[in-house]
Amino acid sequence: MSLGIAGMGWVTPLGGDIEEVWRRLLNGDESAAGEVSGPPGESSYSAFRVPDAAMKNLAAHARLRRVSAISRFAAAAGLSAFADARLETNRATAERTALIFAISNGGVIYTKRFYNDIIETGAQSASPLLFPETVFNAPASHVAALLDVPGPTYTLVGDGAVGPLALHMADEVMQSREDIDYCLVVGAEEVDWLLCDAYHRWRLLRHEPPIETFGCAAKGTILSEGAGAILLAREGPIRVEKTSPGGFYRKRTEASALLTRILVDLRGDATAVIASANGTFTDAAEATAIRQSAREMIVYTAKPALGEGVGAAGLWQVIVAALALRHGTLPPVPHVAGSGVLQIAGDKTEFAGSEVVVLNCGLGQQASGVRLARAI
């Protein structure tokens, strides 16, 4: 594999600037929860929303006037990745760029609104402007149009493990296309009451923070929203050393065995693991895999601070891994309920290693991973 990370961008509940959010994570800051209300008489839920300030650098554009929040998050993160790479978003660059969009739940709110319009007032009253936002590949089309990308554009749908899977797909695209010099990988998600209610019914959600990770009892997670973007190039200061498409586990009891195989395949000389622990059953599976095959590695998870961003979360993990390699440190993990023998990152944990593994166990029975290395 000969891919490098040229630039990164994200939109998170803690803000939208790469280094500023990193500083906040190092300080132990956590996102503030807001209330997501549903129909009268129904329960409300806590969620971590993107603050308005995180989107302040997204310039007004006719393409973005009526699009979903997912598309705006993705556009802001994608443009930030180009800026971080000090690369102009002009036609010449766009012609050498591929786009892969990773998503999990999609525009649930827009599907609900479109369906409600039809049920309540008839099919003729349903807005044709709303319908495009109900399909999974709508955000990819908006980002491609905004960046003027005429080349390959893909949408990959999965669970919280979809981010590393999108990086794996990006490697395949760039290996097979000599005319492609860059690949922008973007993952995004939006919080909606219907989404929160579904995760609550699946017994994956808790009503209010904090998110307690690696506990004996899975108390649930808090959903969040935002986007993460990785601009891949033929080379860069951080290398994508290896990706693992992982696989599918049929039962929760099978997750740890799959994660162990992924970790053994990826670990190399890595000294730290960026885990996807989020307060659910995935924590125990990850902890078992790490104890069995990488117990000497330092473990960090950003989800107590950023929430479970689902489609965006995997790329947030990759960005955290890249920033850890860039700065040689990891933020503290708040609210660790019971780590056992795991070496959970403490207060601004420093590490001297040149490789970091991202391990991801999604709630929809997928698992994946990637290993990053500091370029020599």
Stockholm file with secondary structure:
# STOCKHOLM 1.0

chainA/1-376         MSLGIAGMGWVTPLGGDIEEVWRRLLNGDESAAGEVSGPPGESSYSAFRVPDAAMKNLAAHARLRRVSAISRFAAAAGLSAFADARLETNRATAERTALIFAISNGGVIYTKRFYNDIIETGAQSASPLLFPETVFNAPASHVAALLDVPGPTYTLVGDGAVGPLALHMADEVMQSREDIDYCLVVGAEEVDWLLCDAYHRWRLLRHEPPIETFGCAAKGTILSEGAGAILLAREGPIRVEKTSPGGFYRKRTEASALLTRILVDLRGDATAVIASANGTFTDAAEATAIRQSAREMIVYTAKPALGEGVGAAGLWQVIVAALALRHGTLPPVPHVAGSGVLQIAGDKTEFAGSEVVVLNCGLGQQASGVRLARAI
#=GR chainA/1-376 SS CCEEEEEEEEEBTTBSCHHHHHHHHHTTCCCCEEEECCSTTSCCEEEECCCGGGGTTSCCCGGGSSCCHHHHHHHHHHHHHHHHTTCCCCHHHHTTEEEEEEESSCSHHHHHHHHHHHHHHCGGGSCTTTGGGGSTTHHHHHHHHHHTCCSCEEEEECSTTHHHHHHHHHHHHHHHCTTCCEEEEEEEECCCHHHHHHHHHTTCBCSSSCCCBSCSSCCCBCBBCEEEEEEEESCCSEEEEEEEEEEECSSGGGHHHHHHHHHHHHCTTCCEEECCCCSSTHHHHHHHHHHHHCTTSEEECCHHHHCBCTTTHHHHHHHHHHHHHHHTEECCCCCBCCCTTCEECCTTEECCCSEEEEEEECTTSEEEEEEEEECC
#=GC SS_cons         CCEEEEEEEEEBTTBSCHHHHHHHHHTTCCCCEEEECCSTTSCCEEEECCCGGGGTTSCCCGGGSSCCHHHHHHHHHHHHHHHHTTCCCCHHHHTTEEEEEEESSCSHHHHHHHHHHHHHHCGGGSCTTTGGGGSTTHHHHHHHHHHTCCSCEEEEECSTTHHHHHHHHHHHHHHHCTTCCEEEEEEEECCCHHHHHHHHHTTCBCSSSCCCBSCSSCCCBCBBCEEEEEEEESCCSEEEEEEEEEEECSSGGGHHHHHHHHHHHHCTTCCEEECCCCSSTHHHHHHHHHHHHCTTSEEECCHHHHCBCTTTHHHHHHHHHHHHHHHTEECCCCCBCCCTTCEECCTTEECCCSEEEEEEECTTSEEEEEEEEECC
//
